[in-house]
Amino acid sequence: MNGLGIKTIPSLISTLTHVERLALSSNYLYAVPNEIFGLDSVYWLNLGHNCIQHIPPEISKMTNLVSLYLHSNLLTDLPEQMSLLTNLTQINLADCKLTKFPKVLLHMPSLEFITLSSNKIQVIPPEIGRLTNLEKLDLGQTLVKVIPTDLIHLKFLNTIKLGGTSVQVLPQELGAISLKYCVVSGVQKHPRLPGAMSRHFLEFLNVQYDLYDDTAQYIDEF
């Protein structure tokens, strides 16, 4: 039901109890349809590119959700009940109206992929170190200036995207984790990179328009 321009979802959808993937993106939905909360089989849900302003607590009933796409909506926060989605590994919140890192995400250790790009988030809380299964973190085009050293606890983190931010220094501790993909291009002033990062794990580094001579030195060490 992608791109149909609809404002409401037919109530008949609640009878589709065997549906596993549900795509409702690129419509004019102003609320999450109540009819979908009883679809226990859905593990992949796309509500992106709508006009949704909040996510109701009832979404916690969709306990089999693995991937949730909420990008390009009008969201300013997420309900704490989402912490009950213990199977969720991927969430996309890009291009919403977030000004703070959603607290509930810090209580969802199952998460492996978090996309928060193109929001007005300024601070990444140190509690992000709790997300020990996190593999990918996209903070591109946010207002983030500082990356917490607590990322050292994220042993599976292999991708971090900071393009278009104001981050100036990446913690030296990042050199100790298995980071393979790092994007820092387009930032206002390119961050100083941990020297150990490229020597051990890094496979892709985008530092377009780099201003630091020592960054070039690190690249030469590949």
NUVEX-605191 format. One record per residue (C-alpha): x negated, z, y negated; residue in three letters; residue number from 1. Coordinates in steps of 0.2 Angstrom, whole numbers. Example, Ala and Ser with C-alpha at 12.3 -4.5 7.8 and 13.67 -1.06 7.14 Angstrom:
2
(atom (-62 39 22) 'ALA' 1)
(atom (-68 36 5) 'SER' 2)
REM end
This chain:
222
(atom (0 0 0) 'MET' 1)
(atom (-15 -3 -11) 'ASN' 2)
(atom (-12 -12 -28) 'GLY' 3)
(atom (7 -14 -27) 'LEU' 4)
(atom (10 -6 -44) 'GLY' 5)
(atom (22 7 -37) 'ILE' 6)
(atom (26 23 -46) 'LYS' 7)
(atom (34 32 -30) 'THR' 8)
(atom (32 31 -12) 'ILE' 9)
(atom (46 27 0) 'PRO' 10)
(atom (52 43 9) 'SER' 11)
(atom (51 33 25) 'LEU' 12)
(atom (32 35 25) 'ILE' 13)
(atom (34 53 31) 'SER' 14)
(atom (40 46 48) 'THR' 15)
(atom (23 37 51) 'LEU' 16)
(atom (16 52 60) 'THR' 17)
(atom (3 41 70) 'HIS' 18)
(atom (-5 34 54) 'VAL' 19)
(atom (-24 38 53) 'GLU' 20)
(atom (-29 28 37) 'ARG' 21)
(atom (-18 29 22) 'LEU' 22)
(atom (-22 18 7) 'ALA' 23)
(atom (-12 21 -9) 'LEU' 24)
(atom (-25 16 -22) 'SER' 25)
(atom (-23 6 -38) 'SER' 26)
(atom (-5 10 -41) 'ASN' 27)
(atom (4 20 -55) 'TYR' 28)
(atom (6 37 -45) 'LEU' 29)
(atom (7 52 -57) 'TYR' 30)
(atom (8 64 -42) 'ALA' 31)
(atom (2 65 -24) 'VAL' 32)
(atom (18 60 -14) 'PRO' 33)
(atom (25 76 -5) 'ASN' 34)
(atom (29 64 10) 'GLU' 35)
(atom (11 62 15) 'ILE' 36)
(atom (7 81 18) 'PHE' 37)
(atom (16 80 35) 'GLY' 38)
(atom (5 66 41) 'LEU' 39)
(atom (-6 76 53) 'ASP' 40)
(atom (-15 61 60) 'SER' 41)
(atom (-22 55 43) 'VAL' 42)
(atom (-41 57 43) 'TYR' 43)
(atom (-45 44 29) 'TRP' 44)
(atom (-35 45 12) 'LEU' 45)
(atom (-37 34 -3) 'ASN' 46)
(atom (-28 39 -19) 'LEU' 47)
(atom (-40 32 -31) 'GLY' 48)
(atom (-36 22 -47) 'HIS' 49)
(atom (-19 31 -50) 'ASN' 50)
(atom (-13 42 -64) 'CYS' 51)
(atom (-13 58 -54) 'ILE' 52)
(atom (-16 74 -65) 'GLN' 53)
(atom (-17 87 -51) 'HIS' 54)
(atom (-19 89 -33) 'ILE' 55)
(atom (-5 101 -25) 'PRO' 56)
(atom (-11 115 -14) 'PRO' 57)
(atom (0 107 0) 'GLU' 58)
(atom (-14 95 3) 'ILE' 59)
(atom (-22 109 13) 'SER' 60)
(atom (-9 105 27) 'LYS' 61)
(atom (-19 88 30) 'MET' 62)
(atom (-32 97 41) 'THR' 63)
(atom (-38 82 50) 'ASN' 64)
(atom (-44 74 33) 'LEU' 65)
(atom (-62 68 35) 'VAL' 66)
(atom (-63 56 19) 'SER' 67)
(atom (-54 59 3) 'LEU' 68)
(atom (-55 47 -11) 'TYR' 69)
(atom (-48 53 -28) 'LEU' 70)
(atom (-58 43 -40) 'HIS' 71)
(atom (-52 36 -56) 'SER' 72)
(atom (-38 48 -59) 'ASN' 73)
(atom (-34 61 -72) 'LEU' 74)
(atom (-40 76 -63) 'LEU' 75)
(atom (-47 91 -72) 'THR' 76)
(atom (-49 102 -56) 'ASP' 77)
(atom (-45 105 -38) 'LEU' 78)
(atom (-34 118 -30) 'PRO' 79)
(atom (-44 132 -21) 'GLU' 80)
(atom (-33 129 -5) 'GLN' 81)
(atom (-43 113 -2) 'MET' 82)
(atom (-56 125 6) 'SER' 83)
(atom (-45 124 21) 'LEU' 84)
(atom (-49 106 24) 'LEU' 85)
(atom (-63 111 36) 'THR' 86)
(atom (-66 94 43) 'ASN' 87)
(atom (-68 85 26) 'LEU' 88)
(atom (-85 77 25) 'THR' 89)
(atom (-83 65 11) 'GLN' 90)
(atom (-75 67 -6) 'ILE' 91)
(atom (-75 54 -21) 'ASN' 92)
(atom (-71 61 -38) 'LEU' 93)
(atom (-79 48 -49) 'ALA' 94)
(atom (-72 43 -65) 'ASP' 95)
(atom (-60 58 -67) 'CYS' 96)
(atom (-58 70 -81) 'LYS' 97)
(atom (-69 84 -74) 'LEU' 98)
(atom (-79 95 -86) 'THR' 99)
(atom (-84 107 -73) 'LYS' 100)
(atom (-91 106 -55) 'PHE' 101)
(atom (-75 110 -45) 'PRO' 102)
(atom (-78 128 -38) 'LYS' 103)
(atom (-68 124 -22) 'VAL' 104)
(atom (-81 112 -17) 'LEU' 105)
(atom (-94 126 -16) 'LEU' 106)
(atom (-83 134 -2) 'HIS' 107)
(atom (-83 118 9) 'MET' 108)
(atom (-99 118 19) 'PRO' 109)
(atom (-93 103 29) 'SER' 110)
(atom (-95 92 15) 'LEU' 111)
(atom (-109 78 17) 'GLU' 112)
(atom (-105 66 3) 'PHE' 113)
(atom (-100 71 -14) 'ILE' 114)
(atom (-97 59 -28) 'THR' 115)
(atom (-95 66 -46) 'LEU' 116)
(atom (-101 51 -56) 'SER' 117)
(atom (-94 47 -73) 'SER' 118)
(atom (-87 64 -77) 'ASN' 119)
(atom (-91 76 -91) 'LYS' 120)
(atom (-99 89 -80) 'ILE' 121)
(atom (-113 98 -88) 'GLN' 122)
(atom (-119 111 -76) 'VAL' 123)
(atom (-122 111 -57) 'ILE' 124)
(atom (-120 129 -51) 'PRO' 125)
(atom (-134 136 -40) 'PRO' 126)
(atom (-121 140 -27) 'GLU' 127)
(atom (-122 121 -22) 'ILE' 128)
(atom (-136 128 -11) 'GLY' 129)
(atom (-122 134 1) 'ARG' 130)
(atom (-118 116 6) 'LEU' 131)
(atom (-131 115 19) 'THR' 132)
(atom (-123 99 27) 'ASN' 133)
(atom (-124 89 11) 'LEU' 134)
(atom (-133 72 13) 'GLU' 135)
(atom (-128 63 -3) 'LYS' 136)
(atom (-125 69 -21) 'LEU' 137)
(atom (-120 57 -35) 'ASP' 138)
(atom (-121 64 -52) 'LEU' 139)
(atom (-123 48 -61) 'GLY' 140)
(atom (-116 46 -79) 'GLN' 141)
(atom (-113 64 -81) 'THR' 142)
(atom (-119 77 -94) 'LEU' 143)
(atom (-130 86 -82) 'VAL' 144)
(atom (-147 91 -89) 'LYS' 145)
(atom (-154 103 -76) 'VAL' 146)
(atom (-155 101 -57) 'ILE' 147)
(atom (-155 119 -49) 'PRO' 148)
(atom (-169 123 -38) 'THR' 149)
(atom (-156 129 -25) 'ASP' 150)
(atom (-156 111 -19) 'LEU' 151)
(atom (-171 116 -8) 'ILE' 152)
(atom (-158 124 4) 'HIS' 153)
(atom (-150 107 7) 'LEU' 154)
(atom (-161 102 22) 'LYS' 155)
(atom (-151 86 25) 'PHE' 156)
(atom (-150 80 7) 'LEU' 157)
(atom (-157 62 7) 'ASN' 158)
(atom (-149 54 -8) 'THR' 159)
(atom (-147 60 -26) 'ILE' 160)
(atom (-141 49 -40) 'LYS' 161)
(atom (-144 54 -58) 'LEU' 162)
(atom (-144 38 -67) 'GLY' 163)
(atom (-137 39 -85) 'GLY' 164)
(atom (-139 58 -86) 'THR' 165)
(atom (-150 69 -97) 'SER' 166)
(atom (-161 76 -83) 'VAL' 167)
(atom (-179 78 -89) 'GLN' 168)
(atom (-187 87 -74) 'VAL' 169)
(atom (-183 87 -56) 'LEU' 170)
(atom (-187 104 -47) 'PRO' 171)
(atom (-204 103 -38) 'GLN' 172)
(atom (-195 111 -23) 'GLU' 173)
(atom (-187 94 -20) 'LEU' 174)
(atom (-203 88 -14) 'GLY' 175)
(atom (-200 99 1) 'ALA' 176)
(atom (-184 91 7) 'ILE' 177)
(atom (-181 75 16) 'SER' 178)
(atom (-175 65 1) 'LEU' 179)
(atom (-176 46 4) 'LYS' 180)
(atom (-166 38 -10) 'TYR' 181)
(atom (-167 44 -28) 'CYS' 182)
(atom (-160 35 -43) 'VAL' 183)
(atom (-165 41 -61) 'VAL' 184)
(atom (-164 25 -70) 'SER' 185)
(atom (-154 24 -87) 'GLY' 186)
(atom (-157 42 -91) 'VAL' 187)
(atom (-161 46 -109) 'GLN' 188)
(atom (-178 52 -105) 'LYS' 189)
(atom (-184 49 -87) 'HIS' 190)
(atom (-187 65 -77) 'PRO' 191)
(atom (-204 71 -71) 'ARG' 192)
(atom (-204 69 -52) 'LEU' 193)
(atom (-211 81 -39) 'PRO' 194)
(atom (-228 74 -33) 'GLY' 195)
(atom (-225 78 -15) 'ALA' 196)
(atom (-208 68 -15) 'MET' 197)
(atom (-214 51 -13) 'SER' 198)
(atom (-229 55 -1) 'ARG' 199)
(atom (-218 62 12) 'HIS' 200)
(atom (-200 55 13) 'PHE' 201)
(atom (-195 44 -1) 'LEU' 202)
(atom (-190 26 3) 'GLU' 203)
(atom (-181 20 -12) 'PHE' 204)
(atom (-185 26 -30) 'LEU' 205)
(atom (-177 18 -45) 'ASN' 206)
(atom (-185 23 -62) 'VAL' 207)
(atom (-181 8 -72) 'GLN' 208)
(atom (-189 8 -89) 'TYR' 209)
(atom (-200 23 -84) 'ASP' 210)
(atom (-209 32 -98) 'LEU' 211)
(atom (-220 43 -88) 'TYR' 212)
(atom (-238 37 -83) 'ASP' 213)
(atom (-239 51 -69) 'ASP' 214)
(atom (-222 44 -62) 'THR' 215)
(atom (-231 27 -60) 'ALA' 216)
(atom (-245 37 -51) 'GLN' 217)
(atom (-233 44 -39) 'TYR' 218)
(atom (-226 27 -35) 'ILE' 219)
(atom (-243 21 -31) 'ASP' 220)
(atom (-245 34 -18) 'GLU' 221)
(atom (-231 26 -7) 'PHE' 222)
REM end
